Amino acid sequence: MKLLISILLGIALCNAQTIEITIPGGQNSNGGGGGSSIGLVIGALVGLGISFLITNAVFGKAKPDVQKNGDKRPAFLPGYFIVVFEGPLDLSSLGEVEDTVDMEEGISFALIKADVSLEEFSEKVKALPKVLFWQPNYLYQTFDDPLKERQPYLKNTGQCEGKGIKIAILDTGADTEHQDLKTAFLRVENLLKSPYRAEEHGTAVASLIGARKNGVGMEGVAVQGELYLFRVCEGGTCYSFPIAKALTSLLRERVDVINMSFGMYGEDRLVSLLLERLSKRGVFITAPVGNEPRSLPFPASSPYVISVAGLPCQPKDLCEKAKAREPYKDLLVAVPGGYGVRSGTSLSSALHAGRLACKISEK
């Protein structure tokens, strides 16, 4: 019905105005000549073209831009997929197998590179036995704010130092040669393809957790904690596969606390499974609620994670849902080659991870 109305409107418009088209071998309007078959065809095409434009303008509905219109499906890295499977399994039919990680109890997961859509990949997976589930390589974002002008400082309570407590940090690279951090790291592992580099976010988070008490610069909360740094983020973006790879490594290497100062608005099934296993083994896991008044991001939304908001209450719509609160604004932190003042609930999460290490060391 809509198309018919549009065609009639197009014909009406064509008849309502004079459209003169010179046809080779035919007479123009001044010569009183009649139309030719070519002219009729062109006229019809013009009418249909107008009809098409009217149909789209009047009745058409633009396809929603899922990114701009608040679609809550999490972002992912196109062309990369994670497959979780049991036992040995040939995955070459799915694409290029870039990496495989053995988890536990005969379960493994692999990163597959394939230039196909989600739907096409799903069809390929159906043909394989022993696949438990698959997912895109989701993207997470770090939560922090720009540099502030004021220069307050973070005071260590001095009640404990977290001696011997192992704290894993999943983040960007950190400045491992910083004067306040160079003796803090027990292990540093780059799980990204790009060369290791120190970034502000990872350096700031690590410094709040465990910057050394050395008479210069700043101090972290757990000044004698043993830090494990896994580089799973770069430029503010983190990826499912290296996150899962780091968590799998931590299943084997006993740590006490894990800090994950990033999040996404969705759920990562593989990461969720690993968080559950780690939590049930007594590992404390912290993550920020983010800086936007939206729903809790993952992994802070996980029941196996301690969600941390800012103190004073920040963001106001989420802080009451959080399981802990810590200072978030104008905190002195280490940055590559020096110091700076930063704000954000990423830092709140780091502070709480340090405090947990202190509490564990007191037991």
Secondary structure, DSSP 8 states (H G I E B T S, - for coil): -HHHHHHHHHHHHHHHS------TTS--GGGT----HHHHHHHHHHHHHHHHHHIIIII------TTTTT--S--EEEEEEEEEEESS---TTTSEEEEEEE-STTEEEEEEE-SS-HHHHHHHHHT-TTEEEEEEEEEEEE--B---S---------S---TT-EEEEEES---TTSTTTTTTEEEEEE-SSS-----HHHHHHHHHHH---SSSS---SSTT-EEEEEE-EETTEEEHHHHHHHHHHHHHS--SEEEE-EEBSS--HHHHHHHHHHHHTT-EEEEE--SSSSS--BTTTSTTSEEEEEETTBSHHHHTTSSEEEE-SSEEEEETTEEEEEBSHHHHHHHHHHHHHHHHHH-
